[in-house]
């Protein structure tokens, strides 16, 4: 199979980067200015906002700077670099199923694998925690967001389903 390379939608990455920066600023504002909410809640919300959206901001900067493809589909499998908790190479033999899922009106290609823990090994605590959160919310820890891919999302989904069917020997109508 000729490798299929899908790049990031840079405009969407820049928009996500700017939105994350705005939320970091808003979180700093929550901590810094007098707001009529309990101070523990105020500081907790502000610190969590800075940490989460700061991580998103840094991830988007790295996506732009590294200039790696978002997704590579080849004979080995699917190489996922599309999100902040990307799984890397997912071999065809590991993939049990693929479907489009939605969480708060955001679409994902969810990849179900034989051993989800395998894709959490050799990751940092934050990434492992995020992958476990993904698994509890979406039923799998490998989710490719439409947000960073743009128009290639539907094409990628169809390609992955077709390749998985061919590799599993399924008959295709």
N, C-alpha and C positions, 0 to 999 in steps of 0.2 A: 504494500500500500504506500502510495505517495504521502509523505507527512502533510497534514493539514495544520496550518498555523493561524491562530486567531489572535489578533492584537487587541490591546486595550483601546477603548474609546477615550482618547485623551481629553476631549472636551468634558465628558462626564467625570473623569478623574479630577480635573481641575475644579469642577463644580463641587464635588464631594470634599475636596481639599479646602475650598473656601467656606463651605458650610461647617466643616469641622472646626475651622479657625473661629468662625462666628460663635459656635457653641462653647469653645474654650473661653473666649472673651466674655460671653454671657455668664459662664460659670464663675469666672473671676469677679464679675460684677455682683453676683449673688453673695459671694463671700465678703466683698469689700464694702458694699453699701448697706445702709440700714433698711431692712425689709421686715415687715411685721409678720414673721414666722418664727417659731422656736429656734434659738441659735444652734442647737445640736443638729436639727434637721437642715438648717441653712448651710452649715459647714459641711455636713455629710453630702448634700446634694451638690454643692460647689466642688468639693474635692473629687467626688465620683465623676462629675461632668468633665473636670479637667483631665483626669486620668483616662477616661474612656475616649473622649473626643480628641485628646492629645495623641492617644495611640492611633486613632483613625487618621489624624493629620500626618503623623510620621509615616504611617503605612502608605498613604497616598503620595507623599513626597518620594518615598523609596520606589514605588511603582513607576513614577515618572523618571526618576534618575537612573534606574537599572535598565530600562528599555528592553526588558525581557518580554517574550510573547505571553499573553494571558493564558493561552491553552495551546498545547501541541497534541495532536492525535496521530499516532503512528502504529506500526506493527506491535510495539511493546505494550502500548496502552495509551493512557491519557495523562499528560503532564499538566497539573493544575497549579497555576501561579496567579489565579484570578482574584483571590480575596486576601484579607489580612490573615486568615488561617488556612492558607492553601495547603493541600495535601502532598504536592509534588507528584512523582510518578505513581499512577494507579494502574497496575497491570490488568490486562483483560481477564486473566484467570481469577482475579480477586473480585471482579464486579458481578454482583448478583442481580442488580436491577438499576434502572434509571427512570426518573420521572420528574415532571415539573411540579414544584410545590410553591406555595405562596405563604408568606408571613408578613402580616401588616401591609398587604397590597404590594409587596415586593416579590418578584418572581426569582426562583432559583432552579437550577438543574441539580437535583439531589441524586447522589451516587451511593447506592447501597453496596457494601462490601462484606466479604466473609469475616474479616477480622478488623473491626473498627479500631481496636487498640493499636494495631500495627502502625496506623497513620498518626498516632499520638506519641509514639516513641520518638526519642531524640528531639523533642520540642521543649520549649521553655514552659514554665508554669502558667503564664498568662495565655499562651496559645493553646495549651492543653485544656485549661479551664474554658476557654472560648469554644473549643471543639466539643467539649462535653456539654456545654450549654446548647450548641447547635444540635447535638444528638438528642437531647431531652426535648427540644422544641420541634425538630423536624424528623426525628427518627433515624438520622444519620449525621455523622460528623463531617461529611464531605458535601459541600453545597457551593455551587458556582453561581454568583449573583449576576442577574441581567444588568444591573446598574453599571458595572464596569465594562460590559461587552457591547452593549448597544444592539445594533441590527443583526449581528452575527449569532445572537442567542438562539433563535428558532432553527437556524441552519445547523448550529452545533448540536442541538438536541436531536434533530433528525439523523445526523451523521452518527452520533453515539449510539442511538437505538439500532440503527441499521448495522453498524459494526458489531455490536453485541449480539444481535440476532444471527449474523453470519458466523461469528465465532462459536456460538452455541449450537449451530446447525439447525436453527429454526427455519421453517419454510416461510418465505416472504411472498405475499400475494402480489 
